[in-house]
């Protein structure tokens, strides 16, 4: 099955989900290592968990 790059329904697209998880992990790493972007990391993780439920 190919991806429909122009589909408005991206929340379940495995590529999009994978990219979002990578962004969340980068924010969390920044929070741990540099003490930066911690609030953004928490909010992003919460959003990822809400969407995956």
HELIX and SHEET records of a PDB file:
HELIX    1   1 UNK A   14  UNK A   34  1                                  21    
HELIX    2   2 UNK A   38  UNK A   52  1                                  15    
END                                                                             
